[in-house]
Amino acid sequence: MNNYFEAIRTSIIYFPLVALLSIVPFAYFQYRKMGYVQFNRSLVFYIFAFYGMTAFFLTVLPLPEITDGFCDRRIGKVVPSFFPFRFVKDTFREVQGNISLFSIVKSHTLMVTVFNVLLLMPLGFFLKYLFQIKSAVIATLIGLLTSLFFEITQLTALYGLYPCRYRHFEVDDLITNTFGCFIGFVIARYSNLLPNVSSKPLLNRTEVTLTQRFLAIFLDSLVVILFTSYIIEGLSQNIWLLSLMKVALIFFYFIFVSKATNGQTFGKKLLGIQIIRMDGLKLTYKDLIARYGIFLILPFLVGEVSKFLIDTRFDDKLYLFLYLFFLAIWFFGTVMVTFIRKDHRGWLDRFAHTTQVLANQKSNDK
């Protein structure tokens, strides 16, 4: 029982990291397929992800310590079993001739068998409920392949990470796991009372959502941060030259790339949105400089100057206060205003007389 709790505890520890790393790709596919992020589907998806991590950890944890005689102590004890339905024989042998319903239910072998059935029952349920698989044959085959993956992981001693096996490979596990997946799939047929998580578009959306905007900003910021941190930072030791190169990169990415792609940076391209002029005319460099230059490059320049002043005159808190105050104004104008205004146009769009629309909507208008 302690092994089960350890697997659950490990999943709880690592799940936030997995969720954080997957939230942007998941939201991207939601937008591309459905047009928006559906809360019910997102919640069920991450429940499924947590279950998947826990199921895997249950098959490999606890990880034993490799010590002297690690394999010698397991000779003849960790032997693969290729005989089907061996659990029936082991159950009767465990009850030692005292064949009664009570003794069979209490047997350790039966409890392990029941656990193996339960292990992949949620998988079958999710295959029907979340992934909308209609064929019981396909769902059962996926359950078999999943169980086979678990058993091969044990048979190969975690793919060679251990010098010898520390878990049993049993054909019975393949049978019971697959059967459990089938049972879960059948149960999911009666999940009509649960919230709708259909992958079909549920909205005829015509406007760019706030979530869509912020995901695009996040992706664009990530691209710029990665380039500045891992490429530009190592090119020079001169702080002013580095700042100039960073400004040039931001200028190139947000202005030249947007002009070349007709208003779509990398983040906006992935999320299916683009910038257009309010009068419908083609974007010019003047429009993009007005939109990005003042509200992206200027704050960055102020930040670099403030950072230099703080580093060289750290005893003077005035520079730090002015920098944080400037950032607060910038954050309010570029982010918070989009929540307040009904058209979700921040200072960037209002100053440059631009707006953001769905890329496919723009192409359809043409």
C-alpha positions in Angstrom: 0.0 0.0 0.0 2.9 2.4 0.7 4.0 1.9 -2.9 0.7 3.2 -4.1 0.9 6.3 -1.9 4.5 6.9 -3.1 3.3 6.9 -6.7 0.5 9.3 -6.0 2.8 11.6 -4.0 5.4 11.6 -6.8 2.7 12.6 -9.3 1.5 15.4 -7.1 5.1 16.7 -6.9 5.8 16.6 -10.7 2.4 17.3 -12.1 2.6 21.1 -11.7 5.7 21.2 -13.9 4.1 19.0 -16.6 1.0 21.2 -16.5 3.1 24.3 -16.8 5.1 23.0 -19.8 2.0 21.7 -21.6 -0.4 24.6 -21.1 0.7 26.6 -24.1 0.8 23.7 -26.6 -2.6 22.5 -25.3 -4.1 25.9 -25.6 -2.7 26.3 -29.1 -4.3 23.0 -30.3 -7.5 24.0 -28.6 -7.6 27.3 -30.5 -6.6 25.8 -33.8 -9.2 23.0 -33.5 -12.1 24.5 -31.6 -11.5 28.3 -31.8 -11.2 28.8 -28.1 -10.1 27.1 -24.9 -12.9 25.0 -23.4 -12.8 25.0 -19.6 -14.4 21.6 -19.2 -12.2 19.9 -21.7 -9.1 21.5 -20.3 -10.0 20.3 -16.7 -10.7 16.8 -17.8 -7.5 16.7 -19.9 -5.3 17.6 -17.0 -7.1 15.1 -14.8 -6.3 12.5 -17.5 -2.6 13.7 -17.5 -2.4 13.3 -13.7 -3.9 9.9 -13.9 -1.4 8.9 -16.7 1.5 10.0 -14.6 0.2 8.1 -11.6 -0.4 4.9 -13.6 3.1 4.9 -14.9 4.7 5.6 -11.5 2.7 2.7 -10.1 4.4 0.4 -12.5 8.0 1.6 -11.8 8.1 2.9 -8.3 9.6 2.6 -5.8 13.0 2.7 -7.5 15.4 0.4 -5.6 18.9 1.5 -4.8 21.6 -0.3 -6.8 24.0 -1.9 -4.3 26.5 -4.7 -4.2 24.7 -8.0 -5.0 21.7 -6.1 -6.4 21.1 -8.8 -9.1 22.3 -11.7 -7.0 19.5 -11.2 -4.5 16.9 -11.3 -7.3 18.1 -14.5 -9.1 15.1 -16.8 -9.2 12.8 -14.3 -7.6 12.0 -11.8 -10.4 11.2 -14.3 -13.2 8.9 -13.4 -16.1 5.6 -15.3 -16.3 4.3 -16.1 -19.7 1.4 -18.4 -18.7 -2.0 -16.8 -18.9 -4.5 -16.9 -16.0 -1.8 -17.9 -13.6 -3.5 -15.8 -11.0 -6.3 -18.4 -10.7 -3.9 -21.1 -9.7 -2.0 -18.7 -7.3 -5.3 -17.7 -5.6 -6.3 -21.3 -4.9 -2.8 -22.1 -3.7 -2.9 -19.1 -1.4 -6.1 -20.1 0.3 -4.6 -23.6 0.9 -7.7 -25.7 0.3 -10.0 -23.4 2.4 -12.1 -22.6 -0.6 -14.7 -20.0 0.5 -15.8 -16.7 -0.8 -14.3 -14.9 2.2 -10.9 -16.5 2.0 -10.7 -15.9 -1.8 -11.6 -12.2 -1.4 -9.0 -11.8 1.3 -6.2 -13.4 -0.8 -3.4 -11.1 -1.8 -3.3 -12.6 -5.3 -6.9 -11.6 -6.0 -6.4 -8.1 -4.6 -3.4 -7.6 -7.0 -5.5 -8.9 -9.9 -8.4 -6.5 -9.0 -5.9 -3.7 -8.8 -4.5 -4.6 -12.3 -8.1 -4.4 -13.6 -8.7 -1.0 -12.0 -5.3 0.4 -13.2 -6.5 1.0 -16.8 -10.2 1.4 -16.2 -9.8 5.2 -16.2 -7.9 5.0 -19.5 -10.9 3.3 -21.2 -13.2 5.9 -19.7 -11.1 8.8 -20.9 -10.7 7.2 -24.4 -14.5 7.4 -24.8 -15.3 10.5 -22.8 -12.4 12.8 -23.5 -10.9 11.5 -26.8 -14.3 10.6 -28.3 -13.2 7.1 -29.5 -16.3 5.3 -30.7 -15.0 1.8 -31.4 -14.6 -0.6 -28.4 -12.1 -2.6 -30.4 -9.8 0.4 -30.9 -10.1 1.4 -27.2 -9.3 -2.2 -26.1 -6.3 -2.3 -28.5 -5.0 1.0 -27.0 -5.4 -0.5 -23.5 -3.4 -3.6 -24.6 -0.6 -1.4 -26.1 -0.5 0.7 -22.9 -0.3 -2.4 -20.7 2.4 -3.8 -23.0 4.4 -0.6 -22.6 4.2 -0.9 -18.8 5.3 -4.6 -19.0 8.2 -4.0 -21.4 9.3 -1.2 -19.1 9.5 -3.7 -16.3 10.9 -6.5 -18.4 13.8 -4.3 -19.7 14.6 -3.1 -16.2 13.5 0.5 -17.0 15.1 0.2 -20.4 18.6 -0.7 -19.1 18.8 1.9 -16.4 19.0 -1.0 -13.9 21.4 -4.0 -14.3 18.6 -6.5 -13.9 14.8 -6.6 -13.5 13.3 -5.5 -10.1 9.7 -5.9 -11.2 7.8 -8.9 -12.6 6.7 -9.2 -16.2 3.4 -11.2 -16.3 1.0 -12.0 -19.1 -1.8 -11.9 -16.6 -1.1 -8.2 -16.2 -1.7 -7.7 -20.0 -5.0 -9.6 -19.7 -6.3 -7.8 -16.6 -5.2 -4.4 -17.7 -6.7 -4.7 -21.1 -10.0 -6.0 -19.6 -10.0 -3.1 -17.2 -9.6 -0.6 -20.1 -12.6 -2.3 -21.9 -14.7 -2.0 -18.8 -13.9 1.7 -18.4 -14.8 2.3 -22.0 -18.2 0.6 -21.5 -18.9 2.6 -18.4 -18.1 5.8 -20.3 -21.0 5.1 -22.7 -23.3 6.2 -19.8 -21.4 9.5 -19.2 -24.2 11.6 -20.7 -24.8 13.4 -17.4 -21.2 14.6 -17.2 -20.2 18.1 -18.7 -19.7 18.2 -22.4 -16.1 18.0 -23.5 -16.7 17.5 -27.2 -13.8 18.4 -29.4 -16.2 19.9 -32.0 -16.3 23.7 -32.2 -19.1 24.9 -29.9 -18.8 28.6 -30.8 -19.0 30.5 -34.0 -16.4 32.9 -32.9 -15.7 36.2 -34.7 -13.5 38.1 -32.2 -10.0 37.5 -30.7 -10.3 36.5 -27.1 -8.2 37.9 -24.2 -6.7 34.4 -23.6 -5.7 34.3 -27.3 -4.0 37.7 -27.1 -2.0 36.8 -23.9 -0.9 33.5 -25.2 0.4 35.2 -28.3 2.2 37.8 -26.2 3.7 35.0 -24.0 5.0 33.1 -27.1 6.5 36.2 -28.6 8.1 37.2 -25.3 9.5 33.7 -24.9 11.1 33.8 -28.4 12.7 37.2 -27.6 13.9 36.1 -24.2 15.5 32.9 -25.5 17.3 34.8 -28.2 18.6 37.5 -25.9 19.5 35.1 -23.1 21.3 32.3 -25.0 22.6 34.1 -28.1 23.1 37.9 -27.7 24.3 37.7 -24.0 27.4 35.9 -25.1 28.4 38.1 -28.0 29.9 41.0 -26.0 30.9 42.2 -22.5 29.9 45.8 -23.2 26.6 46.5 -21.5 25.6 49.3 -23.9 26.4 47.2 -27.0 24.4 44.3 -25.6 21.5 46.6 -25.0 21.7 48.0 -28.5 21.7 44.5 -30.0 18.7 43.5 -27.8 16.8 46.6 -29.0 17.7 45.7 -32.6 16.4 42.2 -32.1 13.1 43.4 -30.7 12.8 46.0 -33.5 13.5 43.3 -36.1 11.1 40.8 -34.6 8.1 42.9 -33.9 8.4 45.4 -36.8 10.2 43.8 -39.7 8.7 40.3 -39.2 5.2 41.8 -38.7 5.6 43.8 -41.9 6.8 40.8 -43.9 3.9 38.6 -42.6 1.2 41.2 -42.9 0.8 41.7 -39.1 1.6 38.3 -37.7 4.5 37.5 -35.4 5.4 33.9 -34.5 3.0 33.9 -31.5 0.1 35.5 -33.5 0.7 33.1 -36.4 0.3 30.1 -34.0 -2.8 31.5 -32.4 -4.4 32.5 -35.7 -4.6 36.3 -35.2 -3.1 39.3 -37.0 -2.9 43.0 -36.7 -4.7 45.2 -39.2 -5.4 48.9 -39.6 -8.7 50.3 -38.5 -9.3 51.8 -42.0 -8.6 48.4 -43.7 -5.5 49.6 -45.6 -2.2 47.7 -45.7 0.1 47.9 -42.7 3.1 50.2 -43.0 6.3 50.5 -41.1 4.9 53.7 -39.6 1.9 51.8 -38.2 4.1 49.1 -36.7 6.6 51.6 -35.2 3.8 53.5 -33.7 2.3 50.3 -32.2 5.4 48.6 -31.0 8.1 51.2 -30.8 6.7 53.3 -28.0 5.2 50.6 -25.9 7.8 47.8 -26.4 11.2 49.2 -27.3 10.9 52.3 -25.1 10.1 50.3 -21.9 13.0 48.0 -22.7 15.4 51.0 -23.1 14.2 52.4 -19.8 14.7 49.0 -18.2 18.2 48.7 -19.5 19.2 52.2 -18.3 17.5 51.6 -14.9 19.3 48.3 -14.6 22.6 50.0 -15.2 21.9 52.7 -12.7 20.7 50.3 -10.1 23.9 48.1 -10.6 26.2 51.1 -10.3 24.3 53.1 -7.7 22.5 50.4 -5.8 22.4 52.6 -2.7 20.0 55.0 -4.4 16.5 53.5 -4.4 15.0 56.2 -6.5 16.0 54.6 -9.8 14.4 51.3 -8.7 11.2 53.1 -7.7 11.1 55.0 -11.0 11.6 51.8 -13.0 8.9 49.9 -11.2 6.6 52.9 -11.5 7.2 53.1 -15.2 6.6 49.3 -15.6 3.3 49.6 -13.6 2.1 52.3 -16.0 3.2 50.2 -19.0 1.5 47.1 -17.6 -1.8 49.0 -17.0 -1.8 50.5 -20.5 -0.9 47.4 -22.4 -2.6 44.7 -20.4 -5.2 45.9 -17.9 -6.9 48.3 -20.4 -7.7 45.4 -22.6 -9.9 44.0 -19.8 -11.6 47.3 -19.2 -12.5 48.3 -22.8 -15.3 46.4 -24.5 -13.3 46.2 -27.8 -10.2 44.9 -25.9 -8.0 47.5 -27.6 -5.1 48.6 -25.4 -2.9 51.6 -25.7 -0.8 50.0 -28.4 -3.8 49.6 -30.8 -5.4 52.9 -29.9 -2.2 54.9 -30.5 -1.4 53.2 -33.8 -5.1 53.0 -34.9 -4.8 49.2 -35.3 -6.7 46.2 -34.0 -6.4 42.4 -33.8 -8.6 40.1 -35.8 -8.8 36.4 -36.6 -6.5 35.6 -39.5 -9.1 33.4 -41.2 -11.7 36.1 -40.8 -9.5 38.6 -42.5 -8.8 36.3 -45.4 -12.5 35.6 -45.7 -13.3 39.3 -45.8 -10.9 39.6 -48.8 
